[in-house]
Amino acid sequence: MTLYERWKGWHKKWRNMVESLQAKGADTAMVIKPPATAEQIGKLEQRLGITLPGELKELLGCGAEGFVVWSIMEDVRVPFGAAGDLGWSLDVLDFPDFREESLYEEKRFLAFHIAGNGDMLMLDLESHPKYPAVVHWYHETNEIQLLASSLTDFLDKVTVLYGIGAESWQYEPFIGHLGIDVNSANAKRWTNWINDFLHLTLEEARNDLQLLIRYVEVNGKADQQLQAAFEAHDPEQVFQSWMQRIKQEKDKDIRNSLMEYAGTISGQYAADWVRSLWELPEEDRINSAVLANLTASCLPEDEGLNRVWTRLEQAEQDKRLNGYTANCWLKPFRSRRVIEWMSERKRVSYPYDGWDQLFAISNPAAEDVIRWLNGNGVQRQVVITALAQFANPADIFVNREQVQQARLLLNDELERAVTKKEKNMVGGALLALADLQWNESNTC
């Protein structure tokens, strides 16, 4: 098979891959430019002072430049943090200016693609005159890693791996003694995952609990449709199936995600399991954010909040509680009772980062906003910043009088503001209320 015939096969697979990823909501881009002319290649060879390897010339004769990049949505836990970055360009082809002068002077390594972080894909011109090996240069350590025996071999392998990215850490899970190993356990795990992500449908998975769990895992969400699909199964079997899948997973980050999905799907049926997680010794405890989400999803609100408050109040005995820690533990509850707890013992303090986010997400009422605008300095700063973060202020301010009272207090705060930052913060809060007033006038 000629390289051009292989090129047509790669091009078709890349296009299908990009279209499938786009259909799933991933960010993608693919560009293939027209073939390089003999004149362009001649000028390049003159500039470099070499004759290009035959295989590279053939590739440039298929397309002077090409790249395929993709990244999957942040809420999907992708194995190995995988992302796509495959490319070459006639304009990029050059001898890199390595930190080691000897590597540059040798003119041994010819770069054909530069990754987003500065790593490079290169041809080792000393390995073979026509079919040089493809290597990777890691910019931070100056290390060079063999990826494939030739450019064709490289493009074959990265196509199997869905154009896996060009940064050092992206290749690392798939490297064997002879470069990229598409038959390794990690490669099989990755290709199985991406195939399920692209092709497994809810209809296919609906009647099989293992497939349903897999569908949740590769799609990164447990929406109402999925909840209904799980409700068609025995809840105890659903819970036990989740426990079995969690025990199988060795990757800590993926296991954390699976635990959160299990809590969302099983709810109260997972309550005793969540209580057992609270009883684990310190060295075995799970991620705080995961435990907080599970507690809010699976335990009665009273019990869940009391467990978290006890943990936070114990922490307060050693040092002042910061907003980020409180936000991590309490935001999953989205409960107004959290604002009451924040008000106790002058708990909120500078720096107020985290406290403002917690206030905004904790289902505040207009009276909470007004009370905090009348409060101490840090309380006022918290609620002023939080006002600009409210998803829908109309859910909080239900009448004109509440809006007017809040605006008067904000105008007082604007007069006290000294720095530009302070004035901008108060201005953002007033703008949120101004929008609300406009909406109100149109609904009267």
Residue pairs with C-beta under 8 A, 6 or more apart in sequence:
3 55
3 58
3 59
3 62
3 152
4 58
4 61
4 62
6 152
6 155
6 156
7 59
7 62
7 63
10 155
10 156
10 159
11 32
13 159
14 30
14 68
14 86
14 159
14 163
15 30
17 68
17 70
17 162
17 163
18 28
18 29
18 30
18 68
18 70
20 198
20 199
21 28
21 70
21 72
21 198
22 28
24 72
24 197
24 198
25 73
26 70
26 71
26 72
26 73
27 70
27 71
28 68
28 69
28 70
28 84
29 67
29 68
29 69
29 70
30 67
30 68
30 69
31 65
31 66
31 67
32 63
32 65
32 66
33 63
33 64
33 65
33 66
34 63
34 64
35 60
35 61
35 62
35 63
35 64
36 60
36 61
36 63
36 64
36 90
40 60
40 64
40 90
41 52
41 57
41 60
41 90
44 52
44 90
44 93
45 51
45 52
48 93
48 94
48 95
48 107
48 110
49 107
50 107
50 110
50 125
52 60
52 93
53 123
53 125
53 128
53 129
53 130
53 131
53 132
53 151
54 129
54 130
54 131
55 130
55 131
55 132
55 150
55 151
55 152
56 93
56 110
56 112
56 123
56 132
56 151
59 88
59 151
60 90
64 89
64 90
65 87
65 88
65 89
65 90
65 91
66 87
66 88
66 89
67 85
67 86
67 87
67 88
67 89
67 113
68 84
68 85
68 86
68 87
68 163
69 83
69 84
69 85
69 86
69 87
69 163
70 83
70 84
70 163
71 83
71 84
72 78
72 82
72 83
72 197
73 220
75 220
75 221
76 197
76 218
76 219
76 220
77 217
77 220
77 253
77 254
77 257
78 193
79 189
79 190
79 193
79 251
79 254
80 170
80 173
80 186
80 190
81 169
81 170
82 162
82 164
82 165
82 170
82 190
82 194
83 164
83 165
83 170
84 162
84 163
84 164
84 165
85 115
85 116
85 163
85 164
85 165
85 166
85 167
85 170
86 113
86 155
86 158
86 163
86 164
86 166
87 113
87 166
88 112
88 113
88 121
89 112
89 113
92 111
92 112
92 113
92 114
93 110
93 111
93 112
94 110
94 111
95 104
95 107
95 109
95 110
95 111
96 103
96 104
96 109
96 111
96 120
96 122
96 137
97 104
98 104
98 109
98 137
98 142
99 142
100 142
103 109
107 125
108 124
108 125
108 126
109 122
109 123
109 124
109 125
109 135
109 137
109 144
110 122
110 123
110 125
110 132
111 120
111 121
111 122
111 137
112 121
112 122
112 123
113 120
113 121
113 166
114 120
114 121
115 121
115 165
115 166
115 167
116 166
116 167
117 139
117 167
118 139
119 136
119 137
119 138
119 139
119 166
119 167
119 168
120 136
120 137
120 139
121 134
121 135
121 136
121 147
121 154
121 166
122 134
122 135
122 136
122 137
122 144
123 132
123 133
123 134
123 135
123 151
124 132
124 133
124 134
124 135
125 132
126 132
127 133
128 150
131 149
131 150
131 151
131 152
132 150
132 151
133 146
133 147
133 148
133 149
133 150
133 179
134 146
134 147
134 148
134 149
134 150
134 151
134 153
134 154
134 179
135 144
135 145
135 146
135 147
136 144
136 145
136 147
136 166
136 168
136 171
137 143
137 144
138 144
138 145
138 168
140 168
143 168
145 168
145 171
145 175
145 179
146 178
146 179
147 154
147 157
147 171
147 175
147 179
147 180
148 154
148 156
148 157
148 179
148 180
149 178
149 179
153 179
154 180
157 179
157 180
157 182
158 164
158 180
160 182
160 187
160 191
161 174
161 180
161 182
161 187
161 190
161 191
162 190
162 191
162 194
164 170
164 171
164 174
164 190
165 171
171 180
173 186
173 190
174 180
174 181
174 182
174 184
174 186
174 187
174 190
175 181
176 184
180 187
181 187
182 191
193 218
196 214
196 215
196 218
197 218
197 219
200 211
200 214
200 215
200 218
201 215
202 215
202 225
202 226
202 229
204 211
205 211
205 212
205 214
205 215
205 229
206 212
206 229
206 232
209 233
209 237
209 238
209 241
210 241
210 245
212 226
212 229
212 230
212 233
213 241
213 242
213 245
213 261
215 226
216 222
216 226
216 261
216 265
217 245
217 254
217 257
217 258
217 261
220 257
222 261
222 264
222 265
226 265
227 265
230 238
230 265
235 266
235 269
236 269
238 265
238 266
238 269
239 262
239 266
239 269
239 270
239 273
242 258
242 261
242 262
242 265
242 266
242 270
243 262
243 273
245 258
246 255
246 258
246 259
246 262
249 255
249 258
256 286
256 287
256 290
259 286
259 290
259 294
260 290
260 293
260 294
260 297
262 270
263 270
263 274
263 293
263 294
263 297
263 298
264 297
266 298
267 297
267 298
268 298
270 294
270 297
270 298
271 298
271 299
273 298
274 291
274 294
274 295
274 298
274 299
275 299
277 285
277 286
277 291
277 294
278 291
278 295
278 307
280 286
285 291
288 328
288 329
289 328
292 308
292 328
292 329
292 330
292 331
292 332
293 332
295 304
295 307
295 308
295 332
296 304
296 332
296 333
296 334
297 332
299 307
301 333
301 335
301 337
304 333
305 330
305 333
305 335
305 337
305 338
305 341
308 329
308 330
308 333
309 341
311 329
312 321
312 325
312 326
312 329
312 330
315 321
315 325
316 347
320 349
321 347
322 351
322 354
323 348
323 351
323 352
323 353
323 354
323 355
323 356
323 357
323 358
324 353
324 354
325 354
326 342
326 354
326 355
326 358
327 354
327 355
327 357
327 358
330 338
330 341
330 358
330 362
331 357
331 358
331 361
331 362
333 362
334 361
334 362
334 363
335 362
335 363
336 362
336 363
336 364
336 365
336 368
338 358
338 362
339 359
339 362
339 364
339 368
341 347
342 348
342 355
342 358
342 359
342 362
343 371
343 372
343 379
346 376
348 355
348 378
348 379
348 382
349 378
350 378
350 381
352 378
352 381
352 382
352 385
355 378
355 382
356 381
356 382
356 383
356 385
356 386
356 389
357 386
357 389
359 368
359 372
359 382
359 383
359 386
360 386
360 387
360 389
360 390
364 386
364 396
365 396
366 396
366 397
366 398
366 402
366 406
367 402
368 383
369 383
369 387
369 396
369 397
369 406
370 402
370 405
370 406
370 409
372 379
372 380
372 382
372 383
373 380
373 383
373 384
373 406
373 409
373 410
373 413
374 409
375 383
380 413
381 425
384 410
384 413
384 425
384 426
384 428
384 429
385 425
385 429
387 393
387 428
387 429
387 432
387 433
388 425
388 428
388 429
388 431
388 432
390 396
390 432
393 432
393 433
393 435
393 436
394 436
394 439
394 440
397 403
397 406
397 433
397 436
400 437
400 440
403 433
403 436
403 437
403 440
406 433
407 430
407 433
410 426
410 429
410 430
410 433
411 430
413 426
414 423
414 426
414 427
414 430
417 423
417 425
417 426
